[in-house]
């Protein structure tokens, strides 16, 4: 299924340039750009959530304690890392 999306002329030119440079269709370039944007937003949200957690001493200490419990069971043979 395909659909029509309106974009500016500048956006269309950029999309066409990227498609030509990568030998992909404009649709494929647009889908890749959207996926990259989705991932970027996901990582930004995760970073913000961790930042909020790190700014609250109680829950952050609890989180660090849970992580420490898993350190001994990972079985990777590496020495314990203390930040």
LOVO-497015 format. One record per residue: x negated, y negated, z negated of N, C-alpha, C in turn. Coordinates in steps of 0.02 Angstrom, whole numbers, plus 32768, in hexadecimal, padded with zeros to 4 digits. Last residue first. Layout:
XYZXYZXYZ/...
This chain:
79C17F95787179BA7F53789179A07F1D7862/7978802D786C79937FFA783F798A7FB67860/798A80CE78A7797D808878BA799E80597888/793D816978887972813A7877795D80F37888/78F181BE791278EF81A378CF7928817178C6/7942823C7975792181FB796D792381E57924/798C82AD7988794782B4797379218273796A/7A1182AF79A379E6829B79DA799C829F79C8/7A7B82CB794B7A52830179657A2482EE799D/7ADB828279087AD8827C79517AAB82B17971/7AE5827D78817B0582B578A27AFE82B478EE/7AAF8209784B7A93824978387AAF8285785E/7B0081A5787E7ABA81A778917A9C81EB7882/7B7C81A378447B7581C678847B2C81CF7898/7B63815377D57B78819977CB7B6E81C2780B/7B4A80D8780F7B1380FB77EE7B24814577E3/7BCB80B578377B9880C2786A7B5E80EA784C/7C05809F77BA7C1E80D477E57BEB80E7781A/7BB9802F77927BB7806D776A7BCF80A87794/7BDF7FD177EF7B997FE777EE7B92802877C7/7C677FC477C77C577FDC780A7C0F7FF7780C/7C557F8D77477C787FCD774F7C677FED7793/7C187F1577697BF37F4677417C137F8B7747/7C837EDB77AE7C457EE977D27C1B7F1C77AB/7CE67ECA774C7CF17EFA77827CB17F0B77A8/7C957E6776FC7CB37EA576E37CBE7ED9771A/7C687DF8774E7C3A7E26772C7C587E687716/7C8D7DC677E87CB27DD677AA7C8A7E0B7784/7C467DBC785A7C4C7D7F78327C717D8A77F0/7C517E35789A7C117E25787B7C157DE7784E/7CD37E2978CE7CC47E5B789A7C857E497875/7CBD7DC6792E7CED7DBA78F77CE07DEB78BE/7C637E0B797F7C4E7DCD795F7C7C7DBC7924/7CB67E7179AD7C7D7E8279827C647E44795D/7D107E2479F77D297E4C79BF7CEF7E5F7991/7CBA7DEF7A587CDD7DC27A2A7CF77DE879ED/7C937E657A987C617E3C7A777C817E0D7A45/7D0E7E8D7ACC7CEC7EB87A9C7CB77E907A76/7D277E237B247D557E307AED7D347E5B7AB7/7CBB7E357B7C7CC17DF67B567CF07DFF7B1B/7CDB7EB27BB17C9F7EAB7B897CA07E6B7B60/7D527E8F7BF47D527EC37BC17D167EBC7B93/7D227E327C507D527E1D7C1D7D547E4F7BE4/7CD17E877C9D7CB47E4D7C7C7CE17E357C43/7D307EDE7CD27CFD7EF77CA57CDD7EBF7C7C/7D777E847D247D9A7EA97CEF7D677EC27CBB/7D127E5D7D7C7D317E2B7D507D557E4D7D16/7CFA7ED77DBD7CC47EB67D977CE07E837D67/7D777EE67DF97D607F187DC87D287EFA7D9D/7D777E787E507DAA7E7D7E1B7D957EAF7DE5/7D0E7E9C7EA37D0A7E5E7E7C7D3C7E607E42/7D427F107EDD7D057F147EB57CFE7ED67E88/7DAF7ED87F237DBB7F0A7EEE7D7E7F107EC1/7D697E867F7D7D977E697F4D7DA57E997F13/7D257EE67FC77CFF7EB47FA27D2B7E957F6C/7D927F2A7FFF7D647F4E7FD37D3B7F1D7FA9/7DCA7EC4804E7DF17EE280187DC47F067FE7/7D667EAE80AA7D767E78807B7D9E7E948041/7CFC7F4080B57D377F1980C97D427EE28095/7C497F3680BD7C877F4E80A17CC17F2580BC/7BC97F0980D57BE77F3A81037C247F5B80E6/7B987EA2808C7B997EE4806C7BB37F1C809A/7BA47E3180DB7B647E4180BC7B617E8980A2/7C2E7E3280F97BFD7E3A812E7BB97E508112/7C627E1C80797C757E59809E7C417E6680D5/7C2E7D9E805D7C1B7DD780347C2A7E198058/7C727D5480C17C297D5780BF7C117D948098/7CF87D67809B7CE17D7F80DD7C957D8580DE/7CF67D25801F7D087D6C80237CEF7D8A8064/7CD87CA3804A7CAA7CC7801E7CB77D128020/7D4C7C8980947D0A7C8780B47CD77CAE808B/7DAD7C9380307DB07CC180697D6C7CC3808C/7D897C2A7FDB7D887C6F7FC37D877CA17FFB/7DA07BBF80327D5D7BCA80167D567C127FFE/7E297BCA80437DFD7BD4807D7DB67BE28065/7E747C247FB97E5E7BE77FDC7E327BF98017/7EEE7CA67FCE7EB27C8A7FAF7E9D7C4C7FD7/7F797D0C7FB67F617CCC7FD07F237CB77FA9/7F8D7DB17FE67F7C7D847FAF7F607D447FCE/7FF47E3580167FD37DF780297FC97DCC7FEB/7FD37EE480077FFC7EA97FFA7FD37E6C800E/7FE47F9380287FBE7F5480287FEF7F1B801D/7FD6803B80008000800080007FD37FC28000/
